[in-house]
Amino acid sequence: ADGGDAELELSAIRHQPEGLERLLARTRFSKKELQSLYRGFKSECPSGLVDEETFKLIYSQFFPQGDASTYAHFLFDAFDADRNGALCFQDFVIGLSILLRGTVEQKLEWAFNLYDINKDGYITKE
């Protein structure tokens, strides 16, 4: 049984850099930054996924004076690029990369997506 466990561990180690390499190519973060972000993400979300309610709880810590849950809902939707109802590390780090280091056009597109509530390609007064 010990040999099987060691084999599983090696297999997991081999697959991790592939994901890291993809994220290095898709984001504007360094390897060290991605590793640090991942550690923080996993400490807040040990399962590796964040549902909307958990996201709202985490987000509310940044705005203790008011109710940010409505805005957090829209923010969650903007980060949830694959629309599966949960944020994985990839969703989070790609969105964060755009917000922090994207071009002006990428940031505008991301912000537009945030406010295009029904995803019809328009931002209306409502």
C-alpha positions as CSV (number, residue, x, y, z in Angstrom):
1,A,0.0,0.0,0.0
2,D,2.9,2.4,0.7
3,G,4.2,2.1,-2.8
4,G,0.7,3.0,-4.2
5,D,0.5,6.1,-2.0
6,A,4.0,7.2,-3.0
7,E,3.0,6.7,-6.7
8,L,-0.2,8.8,-6.2
9,E,1.9,11.6,-4.6
10,L,4.4,11.6,-7.5
11,S,1.5,11.7,-10.0
12,A,0.0,14.7,-8.2
13,I,3.3,16.5,-8.2
14,R,3.8,15.9,-11.9
15,H,0.4,17.3,-12.8
16,Q,0.6,20.4,-10.6
17,P,3.2,22.2,-12.8
18,E,1.1,21.7,-15.9
19,G,-1.7,23.7,-14.3
20,L,0.9,26.3,-13.1
21,E,2.3,26.6,-16.6
22,R,-1.1,27.2,-18.0
23,L,-1.8,29.9,-15.4
24,L,1.5,31.5,-16.1
25,A,0.6,31.8,-19.8
26,R,-3.0,33.1,-19.1
27,T,-2.2,35.6,-16.4
28,R,0.3,38.4,-15.7
29,F,1.5,36.9,-12.4
30,S,4.9,35.4,-11.7
31,K,5.3,31.8,-10.5
32,K,6.0,33.0,-7.0
33,E,2.9,35.3,-7.0
34,L,0.7,32.4,-8.3
35,Q,2.1,30.1,-5.6
36,S,1.4,32.8,-2.9
37,L,-2.1,33.5,-4.2
38,Y,-2.8,29.8,-4.3
39,R,-1.7,29.4,-0.7
40,G,-4.0,32.2,0.4
41,F,-6.9,30.8,-1.7
42,K,-6.5,27.4,-0.2
43,S,-6.3,28.7,3.3
44,E,-9.7,30.6,2.8
45,C,-11.2,27.8,0.7
46,P,-9.7,24.4,1.6
47,S,-12.0,22.6,-0.8
48,G,-10.6,24.6,-3.7
49,L,-14.0,25.9,-4.6
50,V,-16.0,28.9,-3.4
51,D,-19.7,29.1,-3.6
52,E,-21.5,32.4,-3.8
53,E,-22.5,32.5,-0.1
54,T,-18.9,31.8,1.0
55,F,-17.7,34.5,-1.4
56,K,-20.2,37.0,0.1
57,L,-18.9,36.2,3.6
58,I,-15.3,36.7,2.6
59,Y,-16.1,39.9,0.6
60,S,-18.1,41.3,3.5
61,Q,-15.0,41.3,5.7
62,F,-13.6,44.0,3.5
63,F,-16.7,46.2,3.9
64,P,-17.8,45.7,7.6
65,Q,-19.7,49.0,7.7
66,G,-22.4,48.2,5.2
67,D,-24.2,45.4,3.3
68,A,-22.2,44.6,0.2
69,S,-24.0,41.4,-0.6
70,T,-25.7,42.7,-3.8
71,Y,-22.4,44.0,-5.2
72,A,-20.7,40.8,-4.1
73,H,-23.3,38.8,-6.1
74,F,-22.4,40.7,-9.3
75,L,-18.7,40.4,-8.5
76,F,-19.1,36.7,-8.0
77,D,-20.9,36.4,-11.4
78,A,-18.1,38.3,-13.1
79,F,-15.4,36.1,-11.6
80,D,-17.4,32.9,-12.4
81,A,-16.3,32.9,-16.0
82,D,-17.5,29.3,-16.7
83,R,-20.9,30.0,-15.0
84,N,-20.9,26.9,-12.9
85,G,-21.9,28.6,-9.7
86,A,-18.5,28.1,-8.0
87,L,-15.2,29.9,-8.2
88,C,-12.1,27.8,-8.5
89,F,-8.6,29.2,-8.2
90,Q,-8.3,29.5,-12.0
91,D,-11.5,31.7,-12.2
92,F,-10.2,33.9,-9.3
93,V,-6.6,34.4,-10.5
94,I,-7.6,35.1,-14.1
95,G,-10.1,37.7,-13.0
96,L,-7.6,39.2,-10.6
97,S,-4.9,39.3,-13.2
98,I,-7.2,41.3,-15.5
99,L,-8.2,43.7,-12.7
100,L,-4.6,44.3,-11.5
101,R,-2.5,44.0,-14.6
102,G,-4.7,43.9,-17.6
103,T,-4.8,46.4,-20.4
104,V,-7.3,49.2,-20.2
105,E,-9.4,47.4,-22.8
106,Q,-9.3,44.1,-20.8
107,K,-10.3,46.0,-17.6
108,L,-13.1,47.8,-19.4
109,E,-14.4,44.5,-20.9
110,W,-14.3,42.9,-17.4
111,A,-16.1,45.9,-15.8
112,F,-18.7,45.8,-18.6
113,N,-19.3,42.1,-17.9
114,L,-19.8,43.0,-14.2
115,Y,-22.5,45.5,-15.0
116,D,-24.2,43.5,-17.8
117,I,-26.4,41.8,-15.3
118,N,-28.4,39.7,-17.8
119,K,-25.5,39.1,-20.2
120,D,-27.3,40.5,-23.2
121,G,-24.5,42.7,-24.3
122,Y,-26.1,45.9,-23.0
123,I,-25.9,47.9,-19.8
124,T,-29.3,49.4,-19.1
125,K,-30.4,52.0,-16.5
126,E,-32.2,49.3,-14.5
